[in-house]
Amino acid sequence: MPARKTRSQAAKALDTPVTSDEERDSQLNGNSKGNGVVQDAPDASDEIPTENIFLFWPNIIGYSRIVLAIASLYYMPLHPRTCSFLYSVSCLLDALDGYLARVFEQSTRFGAVLDMVTDRCTTACLLVFLASAFPRWAIIFQGLIALDLASHYMHMYATLVVSGTDSSHKNIDKSKSWLLNLYYTNKTVLFVFCALNEVFFIALYLLSFSSPLLSPHLIKTVESTSGQALQPGAQVNTSLLRQIFPDPFSAAALELARANKMDSFWPWVIAGVSFPVMFAKQAINIVQLVNASKGLAEIDVKTRREKGLPRPKPKVA
């Protein structure tokens, strides 16, 4: 009797008929798949779709930026217009990938790092070219490369150490630096500074092909470089070619400045307009470097105190 009563109570609780011991056990365990009986409970892990971070739309845009940047570097020594166009499109896509990340809710750490690394590398490559095109100002371009890489690396590392892996490098405490807080939190300010910074360097790049003031070799003739005139149909030896083209960049500049009739007016205007923003961007890099250094130093002091450092010096009797 007690066994039968127990079976009846179990069947009533499940609101299903009990026909056998096997079916009862299946109902109680939730494993039966017949009509009117309990089905398997879906696993929570099965409801979450598998995602491929590398195929997120913002990251695909990031890959496109890299391809365009490499293509611009290929055309950089000889084709200023093509190079400038490809380089500019690559930079403008930087704003698009951030927009897509917000729209599709696909913001990732990989995408953020990919975006920053692409920016640093493309700018550094352009500055390397400018250092070669303007040798007397090479130390300035080298300093800009060092400042850009150092400030962003220190800033990223300080963010990981001070705020942890869940914090973004754009989350700047206003009490630490109101300037960096404005720079990173205001999307308009960030876009204007980054865009005009690149525009200034692109303008300098175009001036290396069009301005005799910055590139004096553009106005040198064959007679002034070789000491003799070229005769029509005469064979030109390699020594004369070396005098005509003293370096690979002057060769490109001389040819394109004459063949394409590149005007230096608009590059000068663009450089003049964008220079103040470029200069302010370098000041922000300095502030970013100093702020990150202070943050790391504060963590070092705290860690040393936890370890009992510096150890008290023994008193000398």
DRENMI-549214 format. One record per residue: residue number from 1; residue in one letter; x, y, z of N, C-alpha, C in turn. Coordinates in steps of 0.1 Angstrom, whole numbers, plus 5000, padded with zeros to 4 digits. Layout:
<pts>
NUM/a/X/Y/Z/X/Y/Z/X/Y/Z
...
</pts>
This chain:
<pts>
1/m/5008/4988/5000/5000/5000/5000/5008/5013/5000
2/p/5018/5014/5009/5026/5026/5008/5033/5028/4995
3/a/5037/5017/4988/5044/5019/4975/5034/5024/4965
4/r/5021/5019/4965/5011/5023/4956/5008/5038/4958
5/k/5007/5042/4971/5003/5056/4974/5014/5065/4969
6/t/5026/5061/4971/5037/5069/4966/5037/5071/4951
7/r/5034/5060/4944/5033/5062/4929/5021/5071/4925
8/s/5010/5070/4932/4999/5079/4928/5002/5093/4931
9/q/5009/5096/4942/5012/5110/4945/5022/5115/4935
10/a/5032/5107/4931/5041/5112/4920/5034/5115/4907
11/a/5025/5106/4903/5018/5108/4891/5009/5120/4891
12/k/5003/5123/4903/4995/5135/4904/5003/5148/4904
13/a/5015/5147/4909/5024/5159/4909/5028/5162/4895
14/l/5030/5152/4887/5034/5154/4873/5022/5156/4864
15/d/5010/5154/4869/4998/5155/4861/4998/5147/4848
16/t/5004/5135/4849/5005/5126/4838/5002/5112/4843
17/p/4996/5104/4834/4993/5090/4838/5006/5082/4840
18/v/5006/5072/4849/5017/5063/4852/5013/5050/4847
19/t/5020/5044/4838/5017/5031/4833/5027/5020/4837
20/s/5039/5025/4840/5049/5015/4844/5060/5021/4853
21/d/5068/5013/4859/5079/5018/4867/5089/5025/4859
22/e/5091/5021/4847/5101/5027/4838/5097/5041/4834
23/e/5084/5042/4830/5079/5055/4826/5079/5065/4838
24/r/5076/5060/4850/5076/5068/4862/5090/5074/4865
25/d/5100/5065/4864/5113/5069/4866/5118/5080/4856
26/s/5113/5078/4843/5116/5087/4833/5110/5101/4835
27/q/5098/5101/4841/5091/5114/4844/5098/5121/4855
28/l/5102/5113/4866/5108/5119/4877/5122/5125/4873
29/n/5129/5118/4864/5142/5123/4860/5142/5133/4849
30/g/5130/5135/4843/5129/5145/4833/5136/5141/4820
31/n/5136/5128/4817/5143/5123/4805/5134/5118/4795
32/s/5121/5116/4797/5112/5110/4788/5108/5120/4777
33/k/5106/5115/4765/5103/5124/4754/5089/5120/4747
34/g/5081/5112/4754/5068/5108/4749/5058/5119/4750
35/n/5046/5117/4745/5035/5127/4746/5030/5128/4760
36/g/5028/5140/4765/5023/5142/4778/5033/5140/4790
37/v/5046/5139/4787/5056/5137/4797/5066/5148/4796
38/v/5075/5150/4806/5084/5161/4807/5095/5159/4796
39/q/5099/5169/4789/5110/5169/4780/5123/5173/4786
40/d/5134/5171/4779/5147/5175/4784/5148/5190/4786
41/a/5153/5195/4797/5154/5209/4799/5166/5214/4791
42/p/5164/5225/4783/5175/5229/4774/5187/5234/4782
43/d/5199/5231/4778/5211/5236/4784/5213/5251/4781
44/a/5216/5258/4792/5218/5273/4790/5229/5276/4780
45/s/5239/5267/4780/5251/5270/4772/5247/5268/4757
46/d/5237/5259/4754/5233/5257/4740/5226/5269/4734
47/e/5220/5278/4743/5213/5289/4737/5222/5301/4733
48/i/5234/5301/4738/5244/5312/4735/5251/5308/4722
49/p/5249/5316/4711/5256/5313/4698/5271/5316/4700
50/t/5278/5308/4692/5293/5309/4692/5297/5321/4683
51/e/5305/5330/4688/5309/5342/4681/5324/5341/4676
52/n/5326/5346/4664/5340/5347/4659/5344/5362/4660
53/i/5352/5365/4670/5355/5379/4672/5362/5385/4660
54/f/5370/5377/4653/5378/5381/4642/5370/5385/4630
55/l/5357/5381/4630/5348/5384/4618/5338/5394/4622
56/f/5339/5401/4633/5330/5412/4636/5332/5423/4626
57/w/5321/5430/4623/5322/5441/4613/5333/5452/4616
58/p/5334/5457/4628/5344/5467/4631/5358/5461/4628
59/n/5361/5448/4631/5374/5443/4629/5377/5440/4614
60/i/5366/5437/4606/5368/5436/4592/5372/5450/4586
61/i/5365/5460/4591/5369/5474/4587/5384/5476/4590
62/g/5388/5471/4602/5402/5473/4606/5412/5466/4597
63/y/5408/5454/4592/5416/5447/4582/5417/5455/4569
64/s/5406/5461/4565/5406/5469/4553/5415/5481/4554
65/r/5415/5487/4566/5424/5498/4569/5439/5494/4567
66/i/5442/5482/4571/5456/5477/4570/5460/5475/4555
67/v/5450/5470/4548/5453/5468/4533/5455/5481/4526
68/l/5446/5491/4529/5447/5504/4523/5460/5511/4527
69/a/5464/5509/4540/5477/5515/4544/5489/5509/4537
70/i/5489/5496/4536/5500/5490/4528/5500/5494/4514
71/a/5489/5496/4508/5488/5500/4494/5493/5515/4493
72/s/5490/5523/4503/5495/5537/4502/5510/5537/4504
73/l/5515/5529/4512/5530/5528/4514/5537/5524/4501
74/y/5530/5515/4493/5536/5510/4481/5537/5522/4471
75/y/5527/5531/4470/5527/5542/4461/5534/5554/4467
76/m/5538/5554/4479/5543/5566/4486/5555/5572/4479
77/p/5565/5565/4474/5577/5571/4469/5575/5578/4455
78/l/5565/5573/4447/5564/5578/4434/5550/5584/4430
79/h/5540/5581/4437/5526/5585/4433/5519/5593/4445
80/p/5522/5605/4446/5516/5613/4458/5501/5613/4458
81/r/5495/5615/4447/5480/5616/4447/5474/5603/4451
82/t/5478/5592/4445/5473/5579/4448/5475/5575/4463
83/c/5488/5578/4467/5491/5575/4481/5483/5583/4491
84/s/5481/5596/4488/5473/5605/4497/5459/5600/4497
85/f/5453/5596/4486/5439/5591/4486/5438/5579/4494
86/l/5446/5569/4492/5445/5556/4499/5448/5558/4514
87/y/5457/5566/4517/5461/5569/4531/5449/5576/4538
88/s/5443/5586/4532/5432/5593/4537/5420/5584/4540
89/v/5417/5575/4530/5405/5566/4532/5408/5557/4544
90/s/5420/5552/4545/5424/5543/4556/5421/5551/4570
91/c/5425/5563/4570/5423/5571/4583/5408/5574/4585
92/l/5400/5577/4575/5386/5579/4577/5378/5567/4581
93/l/5383/5555/4577/5376/5543/4582/5378/5541/4597
94/d/5387/5548/4603/5389/5547/4617/5376/5552/4624
95/a/5370/5561/4619/5357/5566/4625/5346/5556/4622
96/l/5346/5550/4611/5335/5541/4607/5335/5528/4616
97/d/5347/5523/4619/5347/5510/4627/5342/5513/4641
98/g/5345/5525/4647/5339/5528/4660/5324/5529/4659
99/y/5319/5535/4649/5304/5536/4647/5298/5522/4646
100/l/5304/5514/4638/5298/5500/4636/5299/5492/4649
101/a/5309/5494/4657/5311/5487/4670/5299/5491/4679
102/r/5295/5504/4679/5284/5508/4688/5270/5503/4682
103/v/5269/5504/4669/5256/5500/4663/5253/5485/4665
104/f/5263/5476/4662/5262/5462/4663/5266/5456/4676
105/e/5269/5465/4686/5273/5460/4699/5284/5450/4698
106/q/5295/5454/4690/5306/5445/4688/5319/5452/4692
107/s/5319/5459/4703/5331/5465/4709/5339/5454/4715
108/t/5352/5453/4711/5360/5442/4717/5374/5448/4720
109/r/5381/5441/4729/5395/5445/4733/5404/5443/4720
110/f/5402/5432/4713/5410/5430/4701/5408/5441/4691
111/g/5396/5446/4689/5393/5456/4680/5399/5470/4684
112/a/5399/5472/4697/5405/5485/4702/5420/5485/4700
113/v/5426/5473/4703/5441/5472/4701/5445/5473/4687
114/l/5437/5466/4678/5439/5466/4664/5439/5480/4658
115/d/5429/5487/4663/5427/5501/4658/5439/5510/4662
116/m/5443/5509/4675/5454/5517/4679/5467/5513/4673
117/v/5470/5500/4671/5482/5496/4665/5483/5501/4650
118/t/5471/5500/4643/5471/5504/4629/5474/5519/4628
119/d/5468/5527/4637/5470/5542/4637/5485/5545/4640
120/r/5491/5538/4650/5505/5541/4653/5514/5537/4641
121/c/5512/5526/4635/5521/5521/4625/5520/5529/4612
122/t/5507/5533/4608/5506/5541/4596/5512/5555/4598
123/t/5510/5561/4609/5516/5574/4612/5531/5574/4612
124/a/5536/5563/4618/5551/5562/4619/5557/5560/4605
125/c/5550/5552/4597/5556/5550/4583/5556/5563/4575
126/l/5545/5571/4576/5545/5583/4569/5556/5593/4575
127/l/5558/5593/4588/5569/5601/4593/5583/5597/4589
128/v/5584/5584/4588/5597/5579/4583/5600/5584/4569
129/f/5590/5584/4560/5591/5590/4547/5595/5605/4548
130/l/5588/5612/4556/5591/5626/4557/5605/5629/4563
131/a/5610/5620/4572/5623/5622/4576/5633/5620/4565
132/s/5630/5611/4556/5639/5609/4544/5638/5621/4534
133/a/5625/5626/4532/5623/5636/4523/5629/5650/4527
134/f/5629/5652/4541/5634/5664/4546/5645/5661/4556
135/p/5657/5657/4551/5668/5652/4560/5672/5662/4571
136/r/5671/5675/4568/5675/5685/4579/5666/5685/4591
137/w/5653/5680/4588/5643/5680/4599/5641/5666/4604
138/a/5650/5657/4600/5647/5643/4604/5646/5640/4619
139/i/5654/5648/4627/5654/5645/4641/5640/5649/4647
140/i/5633/5659/4641/5620/5662/4646/5610/5651/4643
141/f/5610/5646/4631/5601/5635/4628/5604/5622/4636
142/q/5617/5620/4638/5621/5609/4647/5615/5611/4661
143/g/5616/5623/4666/5611/5626/4679/5596/5624/4680
144/l/5589/5628/4669/5574/5626/4669/5570/5612/4669
145/i/5578/5603/4662/5575/5589/4662/5577/5583/4676
146/a/5588/5587/4683/5591/5582/4696/5581/5587/4706
147/l/5576/5599/4705/5566/5605/4714/5553/5598/4712
148/d/5549/5596/4700/5536/5589/4697/5536/5575/4703
149/l/5546/5567/4700/5547/5553/4704/5548/5552/4719
150/a/5556/5560/4725/5559/5560/4740/5546/5564/4747
151/s/5540/5575/4743/5528/5579/4751/5517/5570/4751
152/h/5514/5564/4739/5503/5554/4738/5506/5541/4745
153/y/5518/5537/4744/5522/5524/4751/5521/5526/4766
154/m/5527/5537/4771/5526/5539/4785/5512/5541/4790
155/h/5504/5547/4782/5490/5550/4786/5482/5536/4786
156/m/5484/5528/4776/5477/5515/4776/5482/5506/4788
157/y/5495/5506/4790/5500/5498/4801/5495/5503/4815
158/a/5495/5516/4816/5490/5522/4829/5476/5519/4831
159/t/5468/5519/4820/5454/5515/4822/5452/5501/4827
160/l/5460/5492/4821/5459/5478/4826/5463/5476/4840
161/v/5473/5483/4844/5478/5481/4858/5470/5488/4868
162/v/5466/5500/4865/5458/5509/4875/5443/5505/4875
163/s/5437/5503/4863/5423/5501/4863/5419/5487/4860
164/g/5428/5478/4856/5424/5465/4854/5421/5462/4839
165/t/5419/5449/4836/5417/5446/4822/5403/5449/4817
166/d/5393/5451/4826/5380/5455/4822/5378/5469/4819
167/s/5388/5478/4821/5387/5492/4818/5392/5495/4805
168/s/5386/5505/4798/5391/5510/4785/5401/5521/4787
169/h/5410/5522/4778/5420/5533/4778/5414/5547/4776
170/k/5401/5547/4772/5395/5560/4770/5387/5565/4783
171/n/5387/5556/4793/5381/5560/4806/5391/5567/4815
172/i/5391/5580/4813/5401/5589/4821/5394/5596/4832
173/d/5399/5595/4844/5393/5602/4855/5396/5617/4853
174/k/5385/5625/4854/5386/5639/4852/5395/5646/4862
175/s/5395/5640/4874/5404/5646/4885/5419/5644/4882
176/k/5422/5633/4874/5436/5631/4870/5440/5640/4859
177/s/5432/5642/4849/5435/5650/4838/5423/5654/4830
178/w/5418/5667/4832/5406/5671/4825/5409/5672/4810
179/l/5421/5674/4806/5424/5675/4792/5423/5661/4785
180/l/5428/5651/4791/5427/5638/4785/5412/5633/4786
181/n/5405/5637/4797/5391/5633/4798/5383/5639/4786
182/l/5386/5652/4783/5379/5658/4772/5383/5652/4759
183/y/5395/5649/4758/5401/5643/4745/5395/5630/4742
184/y/5393/5621/4752/5389/5608/4749/5374/5606/4750
185/t/5367/5614/4758/5352/5612/4760/5344/5620/4750
186/n/5349/5631/4744/5342/5639/4734/5346/5633/4720
187/k/5337/5627/4714/5340/5621/4701/5343/5631/4690
188/t/5337/5643/4691/5340/5653/4681/5354/5658/4683
189/v/5358/5661/4695/5372/5665/4698/5382/5655/4693
190/l/5379/5642/4697/5389/5631/4693/5390/5630/4678
191/f/5379/5631/4671/5380/5630/4656/5387/5642/4650
192/v/5384/5654/4654/5390/5666/4648/5406/5665/4651
193/f/5410/5662/4663/5424/5662/4666/5431/5651/4658
194/c/5426/5639/4657/5432/5628/4650/5432/5631/4635
195/a/5421/5636/4630/5420/5638/4615/5430/5649/4611
196/l/5430/5661/4618/5439/5672/4614/5453/5669/4616
197/n/5456/5661/4626/5470/5656/4628/5475/5649/4616
198/e/5467/5639/4611/5471/5632/4599/5471/5641/4587
199/v/5462/5650/4586/5461/5659/4574/5473/5668/4573
200/f/5479/5672/4585/5491/5680/4584/5502/5672/4578
201/f/5504/5660/4582/5515/5652/4577/5513/5648/4562
202/i/5501/5647/4558/5498/5644/4544/5501/5657/4536
203/a/5498/5668/4541/5502/5681/4534/5517/5682/4533
204/l/5524/5679/4543/5539/5679/4542/5544/5669/4532
205/y/5537/5658/4531/5541/5648/4521/5539/5653/4507
206/l/5528/5660/4505/5525/5666/4492/5535/5677/4489
207/l/5539/5685/4499/5548/5696/4497/5562/5690/4493
208/s/5565/5678/4497/5578/5673/4494/5579/5670/4479
209/f/5567/5670/4472/5567/5668/4457/5564/5680/4450
210/s/5561/5691/4457/5556/5703/4449/5562/5716/4454
211/s/5569/5717/4465/5574/5730/4470/5589/5731/4469
212/p/5594/5739/4460/5609/5741/4459/5614/5747/4472
213/l/5606/5754/4480/5610/5760/4493/5615/5749/4502
214/l/5607/5738/4503/5610/5727/4512/5619/5717/4505
215/s/5618/5715/4492/5626/5706/4485/5633/5713/4474
216/p/5645/5719/4477/5652/5727/4466/5655/5719/4454
217/h/5657/5706/4455/5661/5698/4443/5651/5698/4433
218/l/5638/5702/4436/5628/5702/4426/5631/5712/4415
219/i/5638/5723/4417/5640/5733/4407/5654/5731/4401
220/k/5661/5721/4404/5675/5719/4398/5673/5713/4384
221/t/5680/5719/4375/5680/5713/4361/5691/5703/4360
222/v/5691/5696/4349/5701/5686/4345/5715/5693/4344
223/e/5715/5705/4338/5727/5712/4336/5734/5716/4349
224/s/5725/5720/4359/5731/5725/4372/5736/5713/4380
225/t/5730/5701/4378/5734/5690/4386/5746/5682/4380
226/s/5746/5682/4366/5756/5674/4360/5768/5682/4354
227/g/5765/5695/4352/5775/5704/4346/5776/5704/4331
228/q/5767/5696/4325/5767/5696/4310/5752/5694/4306
229/a/5750/5698/4293/5736/5696/4288/5735/5683/4281
230/l/5722/5678/4282/5719/5665/4275/5716/5668/4260
231/q/5722/5660/4252/5720/5661/4238/5709/5651/4233
232/p/5700/5655/4225/5689/5646/4220/5695/5634/4214
233/g/5690/5622/4218/5694/5610/4213/5707/5604/4219
234/a/5714/5613/4227/5726/5608/4233/5724/5598/4244
235/q/5733/5588/4245/5732/5578/4255/5736/5584/4269
236/v/5728/5581/4279/5730/5586/4292/5736/5575/4301
237/n/5748/5578/4307/5754/5568/4315/5749/5569/4329
238/t/5752/5559/4337/5747/5558/4351/5752/5569/4360
239/s/5765/5574/4357/5770/5584/4366/5761/5597/4364
240/l/5757/5600/4352/5749/5611/4350/5735/5610/4356
241/l/5729/5597/4356/5717/5595/4362/5717/5597/4377
242/r/5729/5593/4383/5730/5595/4397/5730/5610/4401
243/q/5735/5618/4392/5735/5632/4395/5722/5638/4393
244/i/5714/5633/4383/5701/5638/4381/5692/5634/4392
245/f/5693/5622/4397/5685/5616/4408/5694/5613/4420
246/p/5697/5624/4428/5706/5621/4439/5701/5612/4450
247/d/5688/5611/4451/5682/5601/4460/5669/5597/4455
248/p/5663/5585/4460/5651/5580/4454/5639/5590/4455
249/f/5639/5598/4466/5627/5607/4467/5628/5619/4458
250/s/5640/5624/4456/5642/5635/4447/5639/5631/4433
251/a/5641/5619/4429/5638/5614/4416/5623/5614/4414
252/a/5616/5609/4424/5601/5609/4423/5596/5623/4423
253/a/5601/5631/4431/5596/5645/4432/5599/5653/4419
254/l/5611/5651/4414/5614/5658/4401/5605/5654/4390
255/e/5603/5641/4389/5595/5636/4378/5580/5640/4379
256/l/5574/5638/4391/5560/5641/4393/5557/5655/4393
257/a/5566/5663/4399/5564/5678/4399/5563/5684/4385
258/r/5570/5678/4376/5570/5683/4362/5559/5677/4354
259/a/5558/5664/4355/5548/5657/4347/5534/5660/4351
260/n/5531/5660/4364/5518/5662/4369/5515/5676/4372
261/k/5525/5685/4371/5523/5699/4374/5516/5702/4387
262/m/5521/5695/4398/5515/5696/4411/5517/5710/4417
263/d/5506/5716/4421/5507/5730/4427/5508/5729/4442
264/s/5517/5737/4447/5519/5737/4462/5510/5746/4470
265/f/5501/5753/4463/5493/5763/4471/5484/5756/4481
266/w/5476/5747/4477/5467/5740/4486/5474/5732/4497
267/p/5484/5725/4494/5491/5718/4505/5497/5728/4515
268/w/5501/5740/4511/5505/5750/4521/5494/5755/4529
269/v/5482/5757/4523/5470/5761/4530/5466/5751/4540
270/i/5466/5738/4536/5461/5727/4545/5471/5726/4556
271/a/5484/5727/4553/5494/5726/4564/5493/5737/4574
272/g/5490/5749/4569/5489/5761/4578/5477/5760/4587
273/v/5466/5755/4582/5453/5754/4589/5455/5742/4600
274/s/5461/5731/4596/5461/5720/4605/5473/5720/4615
275/f/5483/5729/4613/5494/5729/4621/5491/5731/4636
276/p/5482/5741/4640/5479/5743/4654/5473/5731/4660
277/v/5465/5724/4653/5459/5712/4659/5469/5701/4660
278/m/5478/5699/4650/5488/5689/4651/5497/5692/4663
279/f/5501/5705/4665/5509/5709/4677/5502/5706/4690
280/a/5489/5709/4691/5482/5706/4703/5481/5691/4705
281/k/5480/5683/4694/5480/5668/4696/5493/5663/4702
282/q/5504/5669/4698/5517/5664/4704/5517/5668/4719
283/a/5511/5680/4722/5511/5684/4736/5502/5674/4744
284/i/5491/5669/4738/5483/5659/4745/5491/5646/4747
285/n/5499/5643/4737/5507/5631/4739/5517/5632/4750
286/i/5522/5644/4752/5531/5646/4764/5524/5645/4777
287/v/5512/5651/4777/5504/5651/4789/5500/5636/4792
288/q/5497/5629/4782/5493/5615/4783/5505/5606/4789
289/l/5517/5609/4784/5529/5602/4788/5531/5605/4803
290/v/5530/5618/4807/5533/5622/4821/5522/5616/4830
291/n/5510/5617/4826/5499/5612/4834/5500/5596/4836
292/a/5504/5589/4826/5506/5575/4827/5518/5572/4836
293/s/5529/5579/4835/5540/5577/4843/5537/5580/4858
294/k/5529/5590/4861/5525/5592/4875/5516/5581/4880
295/g/5507/5576/4872/5499/5565/4876/5507/5552/4879
296/l/5517/5549/4871/5525/5538/4874/5534/5540/4886
297/a/5539/5552/4888/5547/5555/4900/5538/5554/4913
298/e/5526/5558/4913/5517/5556/4924/5515/5541/4928
299/i/5513/5533/4917/5512/5519/4920/5525/5513/4925
300/d/5536/5518/4921/5549/5513/4926/5550/5516/4940
301/v/5547/5528/4944/5548/5533/4958/5539/5524/4967
302/k/5527/5522/4963/5517/5513/4970/5522/5499/4972
303/t/5528/5494/4961/5533/5480/4961/5545/5479/4971
304/r/5553/5488/4970/5565/5488/4979/5561/5489/4994
305/r/5551/5497/4997/5547/5499/5010/5541/5486/5015
306/e/5534/5478/5007/5528/5466/5011/5539/5455/5014
307/k/5550/5457/5007/5562/5448/5010/5571/5453/5021
308/g/5567/5464/5027/5575/5469/5038/5587/5477/5033
309/l/5587/5482/5021/5598/5489/5015/5595/5504/5015
310/p/5605/5513/5017/5619/5509/5020/5620/5505/5035
311/r/5629/5496/5037/5631/5491/5050/5638/5501/5059
312/p/5633/5502/5071/5639/5512/5080/5654/5509/5083
313/k/5662/5520/5082/5676/5519/5084/5679/5516/5099
314/p/5688/5507/5102/5691/5504/5116/5698/5517/5123
315/k/5694/5519/5135/5700/5530/5142/5714/5528/5146
316/v/5722/5537/5144/5736/5536/5147/5738/5542/5161
317/a/5743/5533/5170/5745/5538/5184/5756/5548/5185
</pts>
